[in-house]
Amino acid sequence: MISHCFVRLIMNHYKDVQITRVLTRRKLETLSDFPLPGALTNSIDELIAHADIIVECTGDVFFGTEVIERAFEAGLPVVTVNAELQVTTGSYLAGKGLLTEAEGDQPGSLAALREDALQMGFQPLVYGNMKGYLNHNPSREDMAYWSKRQGISIDQTTSFTDGTKVQIEQVVVGNGFGATISRPGLEGIASTDLNRSGNILGLIADGLGQPIVDYVIPDGYPAGGVFLVCRHDEVQAPAIDYFKLGAGPYYVLTRPFHLCSLEVGKTVRRVLAGGGVLLNNSIEPTLGVAAIAKRDMKAGEVIERGIGGFDVRGEAVRLADELDHVPIGLLRHTVLKRAVTPGQMITFDDIEMQPSRVLDIVLQQREKVRHQVTACTQSHPVLQRAIK
């Protein structure tokens, strides 16, 4: 859906931009309904040879990583609509070339709202997402029904429903802008009034002394947008109150929509014009998305897929607190070495991993974090004693 809509957008509304090649793993003869069939190719080499910039929207951590590494070898910038990749290999990739999340999906929309807020003098305390519905362990039957009704894959439907997607998106935002989480899995406040919920989250952030990422589950107002909770200079309070944002000290700025593929073109133009990165997972992330078991599983069972599957769901964690967690984006066709129970965090000791480039990157990043934590505790004796 993303690629079809994006190509149509560029063809009809971006006269200064041309789609030269579209990479697909499907057989070309099966894609007669694609809006620009002559641009389709199965060759990464052909894609790169005809590109000035790559837009990656596979939703696949493994294939997306392969394509981005090839693009960077050729010196090409990459715009991605793939938060799943960002939280798995994105920090490594961000150190190798220009990689940015696109405006349109919630992380990119929050990044754009943040830029607007900063230019007006606001200081973000909370980067907020909105989620319409949450069920940590939905049934296959329900997901099949909603997948068909909404016209998206069952994997996407499941990751949206069980909360994995919102956890991933908020972790990318937190890493990109130096925000943290108040607790594993976020607060996820049930909200009938966004201003009231925003004030609660603002108090939590102030209590931590650091901006946070989180989300609300709206009841009585639409759940299609993103929001910030901000502070501003006290001297501006009367003017901001007059402008209908309230008396403060917390001000809620909203963007009531995110239009996915229809907004990606803005980030493409940004990069081509030298505007740089809108958002990525940063080269020194502090947050990750751990895999949490949804059901009892025995040794020898196979986790067919992490994101969007029925075996595990994703939960935001602080990397320093959970050094041995398995990033959910790493799991595919993964054999369990020992039994796990519902709610249990999957660790590397629990699984047998097949060799892959993604695994190499994850283990390299994991070791980097481990060294950072060790260095931090050695320089802070109180922390060291607390950890012991």
Backbone torsions as a table, in degrees:
resi	resn	phi	psi	omega
1	MET	NA	-44.6	-177.9
2	ILE	-60.4	-48.4	-176.3
3	SER	-65.4	-42.5	178.9
4	HIS	-58.6	-49.4	-176.7
5	CYS	-66.9	-39.7	-179.7
6	PHE	-65.0	-44.1	179.5
7	VAL	-62.4	-43.5	177.9
8	ARG	-61.0	-40.8	178.9
9	LEU	-59.6	-49.4	-177.8
10	ILE	-64.7	-43.0	-179.0
11	MET	-61.3	-38.6	-172.1
12	ASN	-96.7	-21.2	-170.9
13	HIS	-132.2	-6.3	179.4
14	TYR	-119.1	80.8	-174.8
15	LYS	-69.6	-16.7	179.8
16	ASP	-93.0	1.1	-178.5
17	VAL	-126.1	140.4	-179.5
18	GLN	-125.2	134.0	171.2
19	ILE	-82.6	115.2	-176.6
20	THR	-96.4	-40.7	179.0
21	ARG	-144.0	148.6	174.8
22	VAL	-127.8	116.2	-178.0
23	LEU	-83.7	133.0	176.3
24	THR	-141.2	152.4	174.5
25	ARG	-95.9	-3.8	179.7
26	ARG	-82.2	162.0	175.1
27	LYS	-69.4	131.7	-173.2
28	LEU	-61.0	-33.2	-177.0
29	GLU	-69.8	-13.3	179.2
30	THR	-90.2	0.9	-173.1
31	LEU	-115.6	42.2	-178.1
32	SER	-66.0	-19.6	-179.6
33	ASP	-88.4	0.6	-179.0
34	PHE	-68.7	139.0	-173.5
35	PRO	-66.5	-17.8	178.9
36	LEU	-138.6	68.4	-172.0
37	PRO	-61.6	-28.7	-179.0
38	GLY	-67.9	-16.0	-179.6
39	ALA	-91.0	-7.8	-174.8
40	LEU	-70.6	142.4	177.3
41	THR	-151.8	153.5	172.5
42	ASN	-101.0	5.2	-172.8
43	SER	-106.7	119.4	174.5
44	ILE	-63.7	-38.5	178.7
45	ASP	-58.6	-44.7	-179.3
46	GLU	-66.4	-41.0	176.8
47	LEU	-55.8	-52.1	-175.3
48	ILE	-67.0	-38.1	-178.1
49	ALA	-63.3	-22.8	-175.9
50	HIS	-112.2	18.5	-172.5
51	ALA	-121.0	147.9	166.8
52	ASP	-104.0	-20.4	179.3
53	ILE	-155.2	145.1	179.8
54	ILE	-109.4	134.0	170.1
55	VAL	-107.9	114.8	-175.8
56	GLU	-104.4	119.3	-177.5
57	CYS	-140.1	39.7	-176.9
58	THR	-75.1	-30.0	-171.2
59	GLY	72.2	5.8	-176.3
60	ASP	-110.4	119.6	-177.8
61	VAL	-64.5	-43.6	-172.4
62	PHE	-73.6	-51.2	-179.5
63	PHE	-69.8	-39.4	178.5
64	GLY	-60.1	-40.8	178.1
65	THR	-63.2	-42.1	178.4
66	GLU	-60.3	-46.4	-178.3
67	VAL	-65.3	-42.3	-178.1
68	ILE	-66.5	-41.0	177.3
69	GLU	-61.9	-39.8	177.0
70	ARG	-65.2	-40.4	178.2
71	ALA	-62.1	-42.2	-179.8
72	PHE	-67.1	-34.9	175.5
73	GLU	-59.6	-31.2	179.3
74	ALA	-91.2	1.9	178.0
75	GLY	78.3	20.0	-177.2
76	LEU	-94.3	141.0	172.4
77	PRO	-76.8	156.0	-178.0
78	VAL	-130.0	127.5	169.4
79	VAL	-103.2	129.6	-176.7
80	THR	-125.1	148.9	170.0
81	VAL	-119.0	66.8	-170.1
82	ASN	-154.1	73.1	179.6
83	ALA	-62.1	-28.9	178.5
84	GLU	-59.9	-42.7	176.5
85	LEU	-66.9	-42.9	-176.9
86	GLN	-55.1	-45.1	-176.2
87	VAL	-79.0	-7.6	-178.4
88	THR	-103.3	-55.1	-178.7
89	THR	-122.4	-1.1	-171.6
90	GLY	-62.6	-35.4	-178.6
91	SER	-68.0	-38.4	174.3
92	TYR	-63.8	-47.8	-177.1
93	LEU	-65.2	-34.5	-178.7
94	ALA	-62.7	-21.8	176.9
95	GLY	-86.9	-0.8	-176.0
96	LYS	-111.8	-14.2	-178.0
97	GLY	-177.3	-177.8	179.9
98	LEU	-81.5	110.5	178.7
99	LEU	-126.0	124.6	178.4
100	THR	-138.5	141.0	169.9
101	GLU	-70.2	146.4	-178.5
102	ALA	-88.7	150.8	167.8
103	GLU	-65.1	147.3	179.2
104	GLY	126.4	-56.2	169.1
105	ASP	-74.1	162.5	-173.0
106	GLN	-55.6	-42.2	179.0
107	PRO	-59.9	-45.2	178.5
108	GLY	-66.6	-35.7	177.8
109	SER	-66.5	-38.8	175.2
110	LEU	-65.1	-38.4	178.5
111	ALA	-63.5	-40.7	178.7
112	ALA	-67.7	-41.1	177.9
113	LEU	-63.4	-38.9	177.6
114	ARG	-61.2	-43.6	178.8
115	GLU	-59.6	-43.1	177.5
116	ASP	-62.4	-44.3	-177.6
117	ALA	-62.9	-44.1	-179.2
118	LEU	-62.8	-38.3	179.2
119	GLN	-66.4	-22.7	177.2
120	MET	-94.1	4.2	176.7
121	GLY	90.5	2.8	178.0
122	PHE	-77.6	148.2	176.0
123	GLN	-115.8	107.9	-176.6
124	PRO	-64.0	133.3	173.5
125	LEU	-108.0	-31.8	-177.0
126	VAL	-134.3	128.3	172.4
127	TYR	-102.5	108.7	-168.8
128	GLY	-110.8	138.5	174.9
129	ASN	-109.1	162.6	176.7
130	MET	-122.4	135.1	-177.4
131	LYS	-128.2	125.8	-174.8
132	GLY	-77.0	-28.4	-174.4
133	TYR	-157.8	143.5	-179.1
134	LEU	-140.0	126.8	172.9
135	ASN	-144.2	107.9	-173.4
136	HIS	-62.8	-21.3	-177.3
137	ASN	-142.2	69.4	-178.4
138	PRO	-72.7	157.5	179.9
139	SER	-81.7	158.0	176.5
140	ARG	-62.2	-38.3	-178.0
141	GLU	-63.7	-45.8	178.8
142	ASP	-62.9	-41.5	-177.7
143	MET	-68.6	-36.0	176.6
144	ALA	-64.2	-41.5	179.4
145	TYR	-62.8	-49.7	-176.7
146	TRP	-72.0	-30.1	175.5
147	SER	-61.8	-47.7	179.3
148	LYS	-64.8	-41.6	-177.7
149	ARG	-66.6	-38.2	-176.1
150	GLN	-90.8	-11.2	178.1
151	GLY	73.6	27.9	175.7
152	ILE	-125.5	169.0	-174.9
153	SER	-68.7	157.6	178.0
154	ILE	-66.3	-30.7	177.3
155	ASP	-64.5	-46.7	178.1
156	GLN	-61.9	-46.3	-178.7
157	THR	-57.4	-42.3	-178.4
158	THR	-68.3	-43.7	-178.9
159	SER	-66.4	-32.1	175.4
160	PHE	-68.5	-43.7	-172.8
161	THR	-72.3	-42.5	-173.9
162	ASP	-83.0	2.2	175.8
163	GLY	91.9	-7.2	-178.0
164	THR	-59.0	-44.0	-175.7
165	LYS	-61.8	-45.9	-178.1
166	VAL	-67.9	-33.9	176.3
167	GLN	-64.1	-44.5	178.4
168	ILE	-61.1	-49.6	-177.2
169	GLU	-59.7	-43.2	-177.0
170	GLN	-72.5	-29.6	175.6
171	VAL	-66.7	-41.3	176.4
172	VAL	-58.7	-45.4	179.6
173	VAL	-63.7	-44.4	179.9
174	GLY	-60.9	-45.1	178.9
175	ASN	-65.8	-40.8	-177.2
176	GLY	-66.0	-32.3	-173.3
177	PHE	-119.1	15.9	174.1
178	GLY	69.8	28.9	176.9
179	ALA	-96.8	164.9	-179.6
180	THR	-125.2	-168.8	177.4
181	ILE	-122.0	150.3	-179.8
182	SER	-78.7	-27.0	178.3
183	ARG	-165.6	160.6	177.1
184	PRO	-57.3	134.2	179.3
185	GLY	85.0	-4.2	177.5
186	LEU	70.9	172.3	-178.5
187	GLU	-80.0	-44.3	179.0
188	GLY	55.9	58.1	-172.9
189	ILE	-70.6	130.6	169.5
190	ALA	-71.5	124.1	-166.7
191	SER	-129.7	127.1	170.3
192	THR	-105.6	-10.9	-178.5
193	ASP	-145.3	110.3	-174.3
194	LEU	-64.3	-36.0	179.3
195	ASN	-63.8	-42.6	179.3
196	ARG	-66.5	-44.9	178.3
197	SER	-63.6	-38.4	177.6
198	GLY	-62.3	-38.6	177.7
199	ASN	-64.5	-39.6	177.2
200	ILE	-61.7	-47.1	-179.8
201	LEU	-66.5	-35.6	176.2
202	GLY	-62.2	-40.7	177.1
203	LEU	-63.6	-40.1	178.3
204	ILE	-62.5	-45.3	179.7
205	ALA	-62.9	-43.7	177.6
206	ASP	-61.1	-38.5	179.0
207	GLY	-64.3	-33.4	178.5
208	LEU	-81.9	-19.3	-177.9
209	GLY	73.6	23.5	-177.1
210	GLN	-156.9	144.0	174.7
211	PRO	-57.9	152.3	179.8
212	ILE	-127.7	161.8	167.8
213	VAL	-110.5	144.8	179.9
214	ASP	-166.0	-172.4	178.9
215	TYR	-150.4	162.8	174.0
216	VAL	-122.7	157.7	174.1
217	ILE	-113.6	97.3	-172.9
218	PRO	-69.2	146.0	173.1
219	ASP	-136.4	110.9	-178.9
220	GLY	102.2	-3.4	172.7
221	TYR	-146.4	156.2	-173.1
222	PRO	-63.1	152.0	-177.4
223	ALA	-112.4	30.9	-173.4
224	GLY	-96.7	3.9	-172.1
225	GLY	-122.9	-162.4	177.4
226	VAL	-134.9	165.3	-179.3
227	PHE	-151.2	159.8	171.7
228	LEU	-120.8	146.5	166.2
229	VAL	-111.3	123.4	-170.7
230	CYS	-129.2	161.7	164.4
231	ARG	-107.8	166.5	174.3
232	HIS	-146.7	172.7	177.9
233	ASP	-60.6	135.2	-178.5
234	GLU	-58.1	-34.1	-178.1
235	VAL	-64.2	-20.7	179.9
236	GLN	-89.0	-4.9	-174.6
237	ALA	-55.7	-46.0	179.4
238	PRO	-59.8	-40.1	-179.6
239	ALA	-67.7	-42.1	-178.8
240	ILE	-66.6	-37.0	175.9
241	ASP	-62.5	-42.4	177.7
242	TYR	-62.9	-32.9	179.6
243	PHE	-80.9	9.2	170.4
244	LYS	77.7	23.4	174.9
245	LEU	-99.4	3.0	176.3
246	GLY	96.1	177.0	-173.3
247	ALA	-83.3	-8.0	-179.2
248	GLY	81.8	-171.8	6.0
249	PRO	-79.0	-6.3	179.8
250	TYR	-103.1	133.3	179.7
251	TYR	-121.9	130.7	-178.5
252	VAL	-100.8	118.8	175.5
253	LEU	-106.8	129.5	-176.2
254	THR	-119.7	151.3	168.2
255	ARG	-125.3	103.9	-165.3
256	PRO	-79.2	13.7	179.6
257	PHE	-152.5	158.3	163.8
258	HIS	-143.3	124.8	-168.7
259	LEU	-110.8	24.6	170.6
260	CYS	43.9	-115.1	-171.7
261	SER	-61.3	-26.0	-178.4
262	LEU	-72.4	-14.6	-178.8
263	GLU	-107.3	-9.4	-176.7
264	VAL	-60.2	-36.2	-179.4
265	GLY	-57.0	-30.6	178.6
266	LYS	-63.7	-39.4	179.4
267	THR	-73.3	-34.4	175.0
268	VAL	-59.7	-48.5	178.6
269	ARG	-62.3	-39.5	178.9
270	ARG	-56.0	-50.1	-177.2
271	VAL	-67.3	-44.3	179.9
272	LEU	-61.8	-29.0	179.4
273	ALA	-87.0	4.1	178.9
274	GLY	85.4	17.9	-176.3
275	GLY	-76.3	-13.4	174.9
276	GLY	80.3	-165.1	-172.9
277	VAL	-75.0	130.6	170.8
278	LEU	-81.3	-47.0	-179.0
279	LEU	-164.8	136.0	164.9
280	ASN	-143.9	-176.1	-173.9
281	ASN	-80.7	3.3	-179.3
282	SER	69.1	158.0	179.9
283	ILE	-85.3	-9.4	177.7
284	GLU	-132.3	72.8	-177.9
285	PRO	-70.0	154.0	175.5
286	THR	-117.9	-9.3	-176.7
287	LEU	-122.8	152.9	174.6
288	GLY	-143.7	177.6	178.8
289	VAL	-121.9	108.3	-176.9
290	ALA	-84.7	153.2	175.5
291	ALA	-88.7	126.0	-179.5
292	ILE	-116.3	128.5	-177.9
293	ALA	-64.1	136.2	176.0
294	LYS	-92.6	-21.4	-173.0
295	ARG	-148.4	167.4	172.0
296	ASP	-65.6	131.2	176.8
297	MET	-135.1	141.2	-177.1
298	LYS	-96.6	160.2	172.2
299	ALA	-57.3	135.8	-178.6
300	GLY	96.6	-18.2	176.6
301	GLU	-69.8	155.7	-177.2
302	VAL	-110.9	127.5	169.8
303	ILE	-85.5	104.1	-174.4
304	GLU	-66.0	-40.3	177.3
305	ARG	-152.9	147.7	177.6
306	GLY	-83.9	-70.2	-177.5
307	ILE	-70.8	119.4	178.5
308	GLY	85.6	11.4	179.4
309	GLY	-101.1	-177.6	-176.6
310	PHE	-109.5	10.8	179.4
311	ASP	-102.3	-37.9	-176.8
312	VAL	-139.0	161.9	172.0
313	ARG	-131.7	166.6	-177.5
314	GLY	-98.9	146.2	178.6
315	GLU	-142.3	129.5	179.7
316	ALA	-65.7	135.4	178.1
317	VAL	-139.7	159.4	170.1
318	ARG	-82.5	129.1	-176.5
319	LEU	-59.3	-39.8	-177.6
320	ALA	-65.3	-25.3	-179.5
321	ASP	-85.6	-23.7	-173.0
322	GLU	-134.2	65.5	-174.6
323	LEU	-64.0	-26.2	-173.5
324	ASP	-101.1	6.3	-179.9
325	HIS	-67.7	151.6	175.2
326	VAL	-93.9	120.9	175.3
327	PRO	-60.1	133.2	-174.0
328	ILE	-63.2	-28.5	179.9
329	GLY	-69.2	-12.2	-179.5
330	LEU	-84.6	-18.7	-171.8
331	LEU	-82.4	120.2	169.3
332	ARG	-160.2	129.3	-178.3
333	HIS	49.3	48.0	-172.7
334	THR	-105.2	127.4	-178.0
335	VAL	-88.4	133.5	174.6
336	LEU	-79.8	133.4	176.6
337	LYS	-88.7	-19.7	178.4
338	ARG	-150.1	162.7	-175.2
339	ALA	-69.1	149.8	175.0
340	VAL	-132.7	158.9	-178.6
341	THR	-119.2	160.4	-179.5
342	PRO	-56.1	134.5	-179.5
343	GLY	88.9	-7.8	-178.6
344	GLN	-79.4	136.5	174.8
345	MET	-76.9	130.1	179.2
346	ILE	-78.8	130.3	177.4
347	THR	-114.5	170.0	-179.9
348	PHE	-65.5	-24.2	177.0
349	ASP	-71.8	-17.1	-177.0
350	ASP	-85.9	-14.4	-168.4
351	ILE	-129.3	162.4	172.9
352	GLU	-117.3	113.3	-173.5
353	MET	-96.4	140.0	172.1
354	GLN	-79.9	141.8	179.1
355	PRO	-58.9	141.2	176.0
356	SER	-163.7	162.4	175.7
357	ARG	-63.7	-39.4	179.6
358	VAL	-62.6	-43.0	177.8
359	LEU	-60.7	-42.9	178.0
360	ASP	-56.9	-45.2	-178.7
361	ILE	-65.6	-45.3	-179.3
362	VAL	-60.5	-44.7	-179.2
363	LEU	-66.5	-36.5	177.1
364	GLN	-64.4	-44.6	178.8
365	GLN	-66.0	-38.0	179.1
366	ARG	-61.7	-42.4	179.7
367	GLU	-67.3	-35.6	177.6
368	LYS	-62.6	-44.9	178.1
369	VAL	-63.9	-41.9	-180.0
370	ARG	-59.2	-42.9	178.2
371	HIS	-63.8	-40.1	179.9
372	GLN	-64.1	-42.9	179.5
373	VAL	-65.1	-42.2	179.5
374	THR	-62.1	-44.2	179.3
375	ALA	-62.7	-38.8	-179.4
376	CYS	-65.9	-44.7	-178.1
377	THR	-70.0	-33.3	179.2
378	GLN	-68.6	-30.0	179.7
379	SER	-88.7	-6.0	178.5
380	HIS	-129.9	90.4	-176.3
381	PRO	-55.0	-35.2	180.0
382	VAL	-63.8	-44.3	177.3
383	LEU	-61.9	-41.1	-178.0
384	GLN	-61.4	-43.2	179.7
385	ARG	-66.4	-37.1	-179.5
386	ALA	-64.9	-40.7	-179.1
387	ILE	-68.0	-39.7	177.8
388	LYS	-65.4	NA	NA
